[in-house]
Amino acid sequence: MTQAPRAETTITMTDPDPRLLSMLVCPVTKGPLIYDRDTQELRSPRAHLAFPVRDGIPIMLPEEARRLDE
């Protein structure tokens, strides 16, 4: 018996819930975060870190953050 080919599933990134974003602070400085939709990151200007957002979920671990070079 031959199986039909499976349709490919496209996964799209979703923005985090705005209510969630309003409650989040930088885990290092406890300061505000700025959401960058283009890079899918939450940026902490004071800590000079960018925390990734994966599948709409902010990853708020300092060891997962990218250093923002100025």
MMTF fields as JSON, N, C-alpha, C and O atoms, coordinates in Angstrom:
{
  "mmtfVersion": "1.0.0",
  "mmtfProducer": "UNKNOWN",
  "numBonds": 279,
  "numAtoms": 280,
  "numGroups": 70,
  "numChains": 1,
  "numModels": 1,
  "chainsPerModel": [1],
  "groupsPerChain": [70],
  "chainIdList": ["A"],
  "bondAtomList": [4, 2, 8, 6, 12, 10, 16, 14, 20, 18, 24, 22, 28, 26, 32, 30, 36, 34, 40, 38, 44, 42, 48, 46, 52, 50, 56, 54, 60, 58, 64, 62, 68, 66, 72, 70, 76, 74, 80, 78, 84, 82, 88, 86, 92, 90, 96, 94, 100, 98, 104, 102, 108, 106, 112, 110, 116, 114, 120, 118, 124, 122, 128, 126, 132, 130, 136, 134, 140, 138, 144, 142, 148, 146, 152, 150, 156, 154, 160, 158, 164, 162, 168, 166, 172, 170, 176, 174, 180, 178, 184, 182, 188, 186, 192, 190, 196, 194, 200, 198, 204, 202, 208, 206, 212, 210, 216, 214, 220, 218, 224, 222, 228, 226, 232, 230, 236, 234, 240, 238, 244, 242, 248, 246, 252, 250, 256, 254, 260, 258, 264, 262, 268, 266, 272, 270, 276, 274],
  "bondOrderList": [1, 1, 1, 1, 1, 1, 1, 1, 1, 1, 1, 1, 1, 1, 1, 1, 1, 1, 1, 1, 1, 1, 1, 1, 1, 1, 1, 1, 1, 1, 1, 1, 1, 1, 1, 1, 1, 1, 1, 1, 1, 1, 1, 1, 1, 1, 1, 1, 1, 1, 1, 1, 1, 1, 1, 1, 1, 1, 1, 1, 1, 1, 1, 1, 1, 1, 1, 1, 1],
  "groupList": [{"groupName": "MET", "atomNameList": ["N", "CA", "C", "O"], "elementList": ["N", "C", "C", "O"], "formalChargeList": [0, 0, 0, 0], "bondAtomList": [1, 0, 2, 1, 3, 2], "bondOrderList": [1, 1, 2], "singleLetterCode": "M", "chemCompType": "L-PEPTIDE LINKING"}, {"groupName": "THR", "atomNameList": ["N", "CA", "C", "O"], "elementList": ["N", "C", "C", "O"], "formalChargeList": [0, 0, 0, 0], "bondAtomList": [1, 0, 2, 1, 3, 2], "bondOrderList": [1, 1, 2], "singleLetterCode": "T", "chemCompType": "L-PEPTIDE LINKING"}, {"groupName": "GLN", "atomNameList": ["N", "CA", "C", "O"], "elementList": ["N", "C", "C", "O"], "formalChargeList": [0, 0, 0, 0], "bondAtomList": [1, 0, 2, 1, 3, 2], "bondOrderList": [1, 1, 2], "singleLetterCode": "Q", "chemCompType": "L-PEPTIDE LINKING"}, {"groupName": "ALA", "atomNameList": ["N", "CA", "C", "O"], "elementList": ["N", "C", "C", "O"], "formalChargeList": [0, 0, 0, 0], "bondAtomList": [1, 0, 2, 1, 3, 2], "bondOrderList": [1, 1, 2], "singleLetterCode": "A", "chemCompType": "L-PEPTIDE LINKING"}, {"groupName": "PRO", "atomNameList": ["N", "CA", "C", "O"], "elementList": ["N", "C", "C", "O"], "formalChargeList": [0, 0, 0, 0], "bondAtomList": [1, 0, 2, 1, 3, 2], "bondOrderList": [1, 1, 2], "singleLetterCode": "P", "chemCompType": "L-PEPTIDE LINKING"}, {"groupName": "ARG", "atomNameList": ["N", "CA", "C", "O"], "elementList": ["N", "C", "C", "O"], "formalChargeList": [0, 0, 0, 0], "bondAtomList": [1, 0, 2, 1, 3, 2], "bondOrderList": [1, 1, 2], "singleLetterCode": "R", "chemCompType": "L-PEPTIDE LINKING"}, {"groupName": "GLU", "atomNameList": ["N", "CA", "C", "O"], "elementList": ["N", "C", "C", "O"], "formalChargeList": [0, 0, 0, 0], "bondAtomList": [1, 0, 2, 1, 3, 2], "bondOrderList": [1, 1, 2], "singleLetterCode": "E", "chemCompType": "L-PEPTIDE LINKING"}, {"groupName": "ILE", "atomNameList": ["N", "CA", "C", "O"], "elementList": ["N", "C", "C", "O"], "formalChargeList": [0, 0, 0, 0], "bondAtomList": [1, 0, 2, 1, 3, 2], "bondOrderList": [1, 1, 2], "singleLetterCode": "I", "chemCompType": "L-PEPTIDE LINKING"}, {"groupName": "ASP", "atomNameList": ["N", "CA", "C", "O"], "elementList": ["N", "C", "C", "O"], "formalChargeList": [0, 0, 0, 0], "bondAtomList": [1, 0, 2, 1, 3, 2], "bondOrderList": [1, 1, 2], "singleLetterCode": "D", "chemCompType": "L-PEPTIDE LINKING"}, {"groupName": "LEU", "atomNameList": ["N", "CA", "C", "O"], "elementList": ["N", "C", "C", "O"], "formalChargeList": [0, 0, 0, 0], "bondAtomList": [1, 0, 2, 1, 3, 2], "bondOrderList": [1, 1, 2], "singleLetterCode": "L", "chemCompType": "L-PEPTIDE LINKING"}, {"groupName": "SER", "atomNameList": ["N", "CA", "C", "O"], "elementList": ["N", "C", "C", "O"], "formalChargeList": [0, 0, 0, 0], "bondAtomList": [1, 0, 2, 1, 3, 2], "bondOrderList": [1, 1, 2], "singleLetterCode": "S", "chemCompType": "L-PEPTIDE LINKING"}, {"groupName": "VAL", "atomNameList": ["N", "CA", "C", "O"], "elementList": ["N", "C", "C", "O"], "formalChargeList": [0, 0, 0, 0], "bondAtomList": [1, 0, 2, 1, 3, 2], "bondOrderList": [1, 1, 2], "singleLetterCode": "V", "chemCompType": "L-PEPTIDE LINKING"}, {"groupName": "CYS", "atomNameList": ["N", "CA", "C", "O"], "elementList": ["N", "C", "C", "O"], "formalChargeList": [0, 0, 0, 0], "bondAtomList": [1, 0, 2, 1, 3, 2], "bondOrderList": [1, 1, 2], "singleLetterCode": "C", "chemCompType": "L-PEPTIDE LINKING"}, {"groupName": "LYS", "atomNameList": ["N", "CA", "C", "O"], "elementList": ["N", "C", "C", "O"], "formalChargeList": [0, 0, 0, 0], "bondAtomList": [1, 0, 2, 1, 3, 2], "bondOrderList": [1, 1, 2], "singleLetterCode": "K", "chemCompType": "L-PEPTIDE LINKING"}, {"groupName": "GLY", "atomNameList": ["N", "CA", "C", "O"], "elementList": ["N", "C", "C", "O"], "formalChargeList": [0, 0, 0, 0], "bondAtomList": [1, 0, 2, 1, 3, 2], "bondOrderList": [1, 1, 2], "singleLetterCode": "G", "chemCompType": "PEPTIDE LINKING"}, {"groupName": "TYR", "atomNameList": ["N", "CA", "C", "O"], "elementList": ["N", "C", "C", "O"], "formalChargeList": [0, 0, 0, 0], "bondAtomList": [1, 0, 2, 1, 3, 2], "bondOrderList": [1, 1, 2], "singleLetterCode": "Y", "chemCompType": "L-PEPTIDE LINKING"}, {"groupName": "HIS", "atomNameList": ["N", "CA", "C", "O"], "elementList": ["N", "C", "C", "O"], "formalChargeList": [0, 0, 0, 0], "bondAtomList": [1, 0, 2, 1, 3, 2], "bondOrderList": [1, 1, 2], "singleLetterCode": "H", "chemCompType": "L-PEPTIDE LINKING"}, {"groupName": "PHE", "atomNameList": ["N", "CA", "C", "O"], "elementList": ["N", "C", "C", "O"], "formalChargeList": [0, 0, 0, 0], "bondAtomList": [1, 0, 2, 1, 3, 2], "bondOrderList": [1, 1, 2], "singleLetterCode": "F", "chemCompType": "L-PEPTIDE LINKING"}],
  "groupTypeList": [0, 1, 2, 3, 4, 5, 3, 6, 1, 1, 7, 1, 0, 1, 8, 4, 8, 4, 5, 9, 9, 10, 0, 9, 11, 12, 4, 11, 1, 13, 14, 4, 9, 7, 15, 8, 5, 8, 1, 2, 6, 9, 5, 10, 4, 5, 3, 16, 9, 3, 17, 4, 11, 5, 8, 14, 7, 4, 7, 0, 9, 4, 6, 6, 3, 5, 5, 9, 8, 6],
  "groupIdList": [1, 2, 3, 4, 5, 6, 7, 8, 9, 10, 11, 12, 13, 14, 15, 16, 17, 18, 19, 20, 21, 22, 23, 24, 25, 26, 27, 28, 29, 30, 31, 32, 33, 34, 35, 36, 37, 38, 39, 40, 41, 42, 43, 44, 45, 46, 47, 48, 49, 50, 51, 52, 53, 54, 55, 56, 57, 58, 59, 60, 61, 62, 63, 64, 65, 66, 67, 68, 69, 70],
  "secStructList": [7, 7, 7, 7, 7, 7, 7, 7, 7, 7, 7, 7, 7, 7, 7, 7, 7, 2, 2, 2, 2, 2, 2, 7, 7, 7, 6, 6, 6, 7, 7, 7, 7, 3, 3, 3, 6, 6, 6, 6, 3, 3, 3, 3, 6, 6, 6, 6, 3, 3, 3, 3, 3, 3, 6, 6, 3, 3, 7, 7, 7, 4, 4, 4, 7, 3, 3, 7, 7, 7],
  "xCoordList": [0.841, 0.0, 0.891, 1.789, 0.649, 1.443, 0.798, -0.406, 1.649, 1.13, 1.256, 2.192, 0.302, 0.342, 1.442, 1.683, 2.115, 3.147, 2.539, 1.423, 3.295, 2.825, 3.025, 4.003, 2.088, 2.223, 3.217, 3.203, 4.079, 5.043, 4.342, 3.43, 4.773, 4.208, 5.173, 6.364, 4.656, 5.471, 5.249, 4.114, 6.333, 6.252, 6.606, 7.654, 5.722, 5.988, 6.204, 5.583, 7.094, 7.36, 6.188, 5.669, 5.784, 4.722, 5.294, 6.237, 4.708, 5.134, 4.653, 3.588, 5.441, 4.991, 3.752, 3.515, 2.992, 1.801, 2.206, 3.086, 1.584, 1.943, 1.774, 2.524, 0.8, 0.63, 1.829, 2.273, 2.353, 3.537, 4.732, 5.488, 4.903, 6.032, 5.993, 7.04, 4.806, 4.703, 5.109, 5.432, 5.099, 5.468, 6.93, 7.458, 7.589, 8.972, 9.961, 9.782, 10.998, 12.115, 13.402, 13.401, 14.486, 15.78, 16.149, 16.078, 16.536, 16.898, 18.209, 18.502, 18.986, 20.273, 20.107, 20.561, 19.448, 19.336, 17.976, 17.823, 16.999, 15.593, 15.002, 13.979, 15.659, 15.2, 14.282, 14.038, 13.771, 12.833, 13.514, 14.727, 12.691, 13.142, 12.447, 11.322, 13.114, 12.555, 12.478, 13.478, 11.279, 11.102, 11.498, 11.016, 12.377, 12.809, 12.23, 12.712, 11.201, 10.503, 11.406, 11.319, 12.271, 13.138, 14.107, 14.331, 14.683, 15.661, 15.063, 15.752, 13.759, 13.086, 13.855, 14.209, 14.105, 14.856, 14.223, 13.559, 14.448, 14.137, 15.467, 16.356, 15.594, 16.861, 16.817, 15.834, 17.914, 18.091, 19.176, 20.362, 18.771, 19.771, 20.784, 21.964, 20.336, 21.248, 22.262, 23.424, 21.843, 22.743, 23.51, 24.452, 23.106, 23.707, 23.584, 24.521, 22.393, 22.113, 20.842, 19.956, 20.76, 19.558, 19.145, 19.895, 17.957, 17.435, 16.581, 15.712, 16.817, 16.073, 14.612, 14.255, 13.789, 12.386, 12.23, 12.384, 11.926, 11.803, 10.363, 9.816, 9.764, 8.37, 7.445, 6.494, 7.735, 6.899, 7.191, 6.503, 8.203, 8.526, 9.86, 10.883, 9.864, 11.113, 12.005, 11.546, 13.266, 14.245, 15.057, 15.967, 14.72, 15.259, 16.45, 16.596, 17.275, 18.468, 19.678, 19.928, 20.438, 21.605, 22.581, 23.204, 22.725, 23.663, 23.166, 23.95, 21.886, 21.329, 21.337, 21.085, 21.621, 21.568, 22.775, 23.857, 22.538, 23.593, 24.051, 23.232, 25.357, 25.927, 25.717, 26.004, 25.219, 25.042, 26.319, 26.691, 26.976, 28.211, 27.871, 27.069, 28.492, 28.239, 29.478, 29.47],
  "yCoordList": [-1.171, 0.0, 1.24, 1.361, 2.148, 3.356, 4.483, 4.72, 5.191, 6.317, 7.594, 7.766, 8.478, 9.784, 10.624, 10.512, 11.458, 12.321, 13.29, 13.781, 13.546, 14.474, 15.911, 16.241, 16.74, 18.168, 18.761, 18.434, 19.638, 20.277, 21.326, 22.012, 21.437, 22.418, 23.586, 23.395, 24.78, 25.972, 26.525, 26.77, 26.719, 27.285, 28.751, 29.115, 29.589, 31.02, 31.516, 31.037, 32.478, 33.068, 33.967, 34.701, 33.906, 34.771, 35.741, 35.43, 36.914, 37.906, 37.494, 36.894, 37.818, 37.525, 38.355, 39.402, 37.89, 38.587, 39.946, 39.999, 41.054, 42.382, 42.496, 43.223, 41.786, 41.817, 41.188, 41.668, 40.106, 39.462, 40.399, 40.533, 41.047, 41.957, 43.104, 43.546, 43.588, 44.711, 44.31, 45.176, 43.017, 42.539, 42.129, 42.021, 41.899, 41.419, 42.548, 43.668, 42.234, 43.148, 42.37, 41.139, 43.091, 42.46, 41.694, 42.254, 40.437, 39.66, 40.117, 39.752, 40.901, 41.378, 42.713, 42.873, 43.678, 45.031, 45.332, 46.325, 44.5, 44.724, 45.945, 46.48, 46.381, 47.526, 47.114, 45.926, 48.099, 47.819, 47.136, 47.229, 46.449, 45.751, 46.344, 46.834, 46.298, 46.79, 45.61, 44.938, 45.36, 44.246, 44.673, 45.687, 43.9, 44.125, 43.004, 41.872, 43.332, 42.331, 41.771, 40.586, 42.606, 42.165, 41.071, 40.113, 41.204, 40.221, 39.201, 38.28, 39.368, 38.467, 38.434, 37.367, 39.626, 39.735, 40.777, 41.71, 40.587, 41.606, 42.223, 41.534, 43.513, 44.196, 44.936, 45.593, 44.809, 45.535, 46.586, 46.258, 47.858, 48.896, 49.045, 49.288, 48.902, 49.072, 47.942, 48.188, 46.712, 45.562, 45.307, 44.516, 45.978, 45.772, 44.302, 43.708, 43.732, 42.34, 42.263, 43.108, 41.231, 40.954, 39.514, 38.577, 39.351, 38.031, 37.507, 38.224, 36.274, 35.75, 35.457, 35.162, 35.552, 35.146, 34.009, 34.204, 32.83, 31.639, 31.138, 30.82, 31.073, 30.644, 31.446, 30.908, 32.747, 33.631, 33.582, 34.237, 32.814, 32.663, 33.348, 32.959, 34.375, 35.026, 34.095, 33.478, 34.0, 33.199, 34.179, 34.841, 34.261, 35.299, 34.817, 35.211, 33.994, 33.499, 34.308, 34.397, 34.901, 35.69, 34.902, 35.476, 33.604, 32.82, 32.587, 32.194, 32.822, 32.699, 34.036, 34.075, 35.124, 36.457, 36.72, 36.161, 37.597, 38.045, 39.411, 40.265, 39.615, 40.897, 41.927, 41.657, 43.096, 44.18, 45.002, 45.627, 44.996, 45.771, 47.184, 47.393, 48.138, 49.542, 50.155, 51.328],
  "zCoordList": [0.0, 0.0, 0.0, 0.833, -0.919, -1.051, -0.266, -0.356, 0.526, 1.301, 0.491, -0.29, 0.69, 0.032, 0.659, 1.861, -0.117, 0.459, 1.467, 1.295, 2.509, 3.546, 3.083, 2.412, 3.452, 3.155, 4.146, 5.332, 3.638, 4.517, 5.364, 4.901, 6.593, 7.508, 7.636, 7.879, 7.471, 7.63, 9.023, 9.434, 9.741, 11.081, 10.978, 10.446, 11.491, 11.464, 12.881, 13.831, 13.0, 14.298, 14.668, 13.827, 15.908, 16.379, 17.388, 18.116, 17.417, 18.393, 19.775, 19.914, 20.801, 22.163, 22.491, 21.887, 23.423, 23.882, 24.461, 25.32, 24.01, 24.53, 26.045, 26.696, 26.61, 28.077, 28.771, 29.814, 28.186, 28.745, 28.663, 29.625, 27.514, 27.334, 28.336, 28.811, 28.66, 29.603, 31.016, 31.83, 31.322, 32.659, 32.772, 33.879, 31.64, 31.672, 31.916, 31.438, 32.662, 32.865, 32.623, 32.604, 32.44, 32.248, 33.519, 34.613, 33.396, 34.583, 35.222, 36.361, 34.51, 35.032, 35.755, 36.888, 35.089, 35.646, 36.254, 36.966, 35.986, 36.374, 35.676, 36.103, 34.593, 33.818, 32.682, 32.473, 31.943, 30.847, 29.67, 29.481, 28.887, 27.684, 26.47, 26.567, 25.336, 24.079, 23.119, 22.869, 22.582, 21.651, 20.248, 19.742, 19.62, 18.244, 17.388, 17.418, 16.635, 15.816, 14.718, 14.395, 14.14, 13.046, 13.479, 12.738, 14.672, 15.144, 16.107, 16.546, 16.44, 17.39, 18.718, 19.221, 19.27, 20.52, 21.426, 20.974, 22.705, 23.708, 24.114, 24.615, 23.894, 24.167, 25.485, 25.827, 26.215, 27.464, 27.238, 27.208, 27.077, 26.826, 27.968, 27.718, 29.2, 30.342, 30.452, 30.775, 30.19, 30.302, 29.005, 28.984, 27.922, 26.599, 26.179, 25.645, 26.439, 26.087, 25.26, 25.384, 24.407, 23.626, 23.91, 23.638, 24.454, 24.811, 23.65, 23.154, 23.216, 22.068, 22.407, 23.547, 21.369, 21.463, 20.47, 19.264, 20.971, 20.127, 20.143, 21.199, 18.976, 18.834, 19.735, 20.302, 19.863, 20.674, 22.158, 22.941, 22.566, 23.993, 24.282, 23.72, 25.163, 25.523, 26.349, 27.311, 25.972, 26.704, 27.558, 27.06, 28.829, 29.704, 30.534, 31.691, 29.97, 30.654, 30.191, 28.989, 31.121, 30.715, 29.843, 28.948, 30.086, 29.28, 27.849, 26.986, 27.588, 26.24, 25.508, 24.304, 26.205, 25.618, 24.729, 24.909, 23.763, 22.863, 23.342, 23.681, 23.367, 23.789, 22.678, 21.512, 23.042, 22.078, 22.048, 23.041, 20.92, 20.768, 20.325, 19.415, 20.98, 20.607, 20.025, 19.65]
}
